Amino acid sequence: MKMPLPMNPAEISVPEGLRRLRVVTHRGGVARAADDWVAEEVPVALVFNGISHAVMMATPADLEDFARGFCATEGLADAQELRSVEVLPGCDGIELHLEVSAACEWRLRERRRTLAGRTGCGLCGTDSLGQVRQALPALAPRPFTPQALARAQHELREAQGLQRLAGATHAAAWCDADGHARLVREDVGRHNALDKLVGAMQRAGLAAGEGFVAITSRASFEMVQKTARLGAPALAAVSAPTAMAVELAQSCGLLLAGFVRGEDLVAYTFPERLGLPPAEA
């Protein structure tokens, strides 16, 4: 839930990615002028060795994490191939200049595409059906508890600074086996939030297989695919998955739980890893 703005906005620490506006509220039949926070959304271009590859709409925060995570989850460049990331603000948006290896640049030229990204869109610009499904690792099974998934969603909500002040944002967290949120990233786009999380984990050197991912959105096909590419064995979503997401999770060995609210949840794959009985046919 969005937090009411205090009388003096200087009283709070404002996370990067917000803008203060003067608005008029109408509550209980009373109109009054007030200050309010809104989430920023800007075009972010990813430029590989001088070649523009993708333009996404994103929150202008944690952009190096976004660049690294996008490379990893889209299968564009691994950590060894990505040499550096430079963030260059401009009049029309922000450019992320990525220096990659020659081998990576050749692959990008072969598969070049332009993404006209819209918020909430994950496959914009994919120019063939063959690009949708990526080769994914077989994930090692790991048990968790419903209590750990519940704790993860609670701590994820508590860590959402942008959401509390402005609304309009999603978040993704990497949680340890007990459900403690160790890293959290936010963005106006759910895919972007997960990419930022992946990039932050890469820079922190965290082992994804030791915990799981919790998200504030539905579990779409691409959210499952990105989690599997990360190597996390489970994905806990506050909302529902799609049928294609469940099919993909089953095939790669990902524990997929939806509607994780309190200690309630729906196990769409591998319920035995949560200590639950198998689904009846």
Rosetta blueprint (number, residue, H / E / L):
1 M L
2 K L
3 M L
4 P L
5 L L
6 P L
7 M L
8 N L
9 P H
10 A H
11 E H
12 I L
13 S L
14 V L
15 P L
16 E L
17 G L
18 L E
19 R E
20 R E
21 L E
22 R E
23 V E
24 V E
25 T E
26 H E
27 R E
28 G L
29 G L
30 V E
31 A E
32 R E
33 A E
34 A E
35 D E
36 D E
37 W E
38 V E
39 A E
40 E L
41 E L
42 V E
43 P E
44 V E
45 A E
46 L E
47 V E
48 F E
49 N L
50 G L
51 I E
52 S E
53 H E
54 A E
55 V E
56 M E
57 M E
58 A E
59 T L
60 P L
61 A L
62 D L
63 L H
64 E H
65 D H
66 F H
67 A H
68 R H
69 G H
70 F H
71 C H
72 A H
73 T H
74 E L
75 G L
76 L L
77 A L
78 D L
79 A L
80 Q L
81 E L
82 L E
83 R E
84 S E
85 V E
86 E E
87 V E
88 L E
89 P E
90 G L
91 C L
92 D L
93 G L
94 I E
95 E E
96 L E
97 H E
98 L E
99 E E
100 V E
101 S L
102 A H
103 A H
104 C H
105 E H
106 W H
107 R H
108 L H
109 R H
110 E H
111 R L
112 R L
113 R L
114 T L
115 L E
116 A E
117 G L
118 R L
119 T L
120 G L
121 C L
122 G L
123 L L
124 C L
125 G L
126 T L
127 D L
128 S L
129 L H
130 G H
131 Q H
132 V L
133 R L
134 Q L
135 A L
136 L L
137 P L
138 A L
139 L L
140 A L
141 P L
142 R L
143 P L
144 F L
145 T L
146 P H
147 Q H
148 A H
149 L H
150 A H
151 R H
152 A H
153 Q H
154 H H
155 E H
156 L H
157 R H
158 E H
159 A L
160 Q L
161 G H
162 L H
163 Q H
164 R H
165 L H
166 A H
167 G L
168 A L
169 T L
170 H E
171 A E
172 A E
173 A E
174 W E
175 C E
176 D E
177 A L
178 D L
179 G L
180 H L
181 A E
182 R E
183 L E
184 V E
185 R E
186 E E
187 D E
188 V L
189 G L
190 R H
191 H H
192 N H
193 A H
194 L H
195 D H
196 K H
197 L H
198 V H
199 G H
200 A H
201 M H
202 Q H
203 R H
204 A H
205 G L
206 L L
207 A L
208 A H
209 G H
210 E H
211 G E
212 F E
213 V E
214 A E
215 I E
216 T L
217 S L
218 R L
219 A E
220 S L
221 F H
222 E H
223 M H
224 V H
225 Q H
226 K H
227 T H
228 A H
229 R H
230 L H
231 G L
232 A L
233 P L
234 A E
235 L E
236 A E
237 A E
238 V L
239 S L
240 A L
241 P E
242 T L
243 A H
244 M H
245 A H
246 V H
247 E H
248 L H
249 A H
250 Q H
251 S H
252 C H
253 G L
254 L L
255 L E
256 L E
257 A E
258 G E
259 F E
260 V E
261 R E
262 G L
263 E L
264 D E
265 L E
266 V E
267 A E
268 Y L
269 T L
270 F L
271 P H
272 E H
273 R H
274 L H
275 G L
276 L L
277 P L
278 P L
279 A L
280 E L
281 A L
